[in-house]
Amino acid sequence: MSTSVLLRGGAVGVLATDTLYGLVASALHEGAVTHVYRLKRRSPKKPCIILIASLDDLATFGIELSPAMREALTRYWPGPTSIVLPCGP
């Protein structure tokens, strides 16, 4: 079974990055997110990072971009740049 299928089903995984290991889960699976918070002993008041694969994924989280922001993101992404956007609950 592929990793993406497992994550979509609510599994929690460990992902190696260039500097550390991170716990990962689907942001769209409430039980998996709760499990990550429990494992990390993280306060539910502290938000997590959500990584996306394309600009189209922003709509899933209710994020609307201005034309200028969409143009800037298209220019710099994908690439070695972090972009922080507000996201509702």
PESULQUI-V745144 format. One record per residue. N is the residue number from 1. SS is DSSP state (A for helix, B for strand, O for the rest). Layout:
<<N SS> <N SS>>
This chain:
<<1 O> <2 O> <3 A> <4 A> <5 A> <6 A> <7 A> <8 A> <9 O> <10 O> <11 O> <12 O> <13 B> <14 B> <15 B> <16 B> <17 O> <18 O> <19 O> <20 O> <21 B> <22 B> <23 B> <24 B> <25 O> <26 O> <27 O> <28 O> <29 O> <30 A> <31 A> <32 A> <33 A> <34 A> <35 A> <36 A> <37 A> <38 A> <39 A> <40 A> <41 O> <42 O> <43 O> <44 O> <45 O> <46 O> <47 O> <48 O> <49 O> <50 O> <51 O> <52 O> <53 O> <54 O> <55 A> <56 A> <57 A> <58 A> <59 A> <60 A> <61 A> <62 O> <63 O> <64 O> <65 O> <66 O> <67 A> <68 A> <69 A> <70 A> <71 A> <72 A> <73 A> <74 A> <75 A> <76 A> <77 O> <78 O> <79 O> <80 O> <81 O> <82 O> <83 O> <84 O> <85 O> <86 O> <87 O> <88 O> <89 O>>
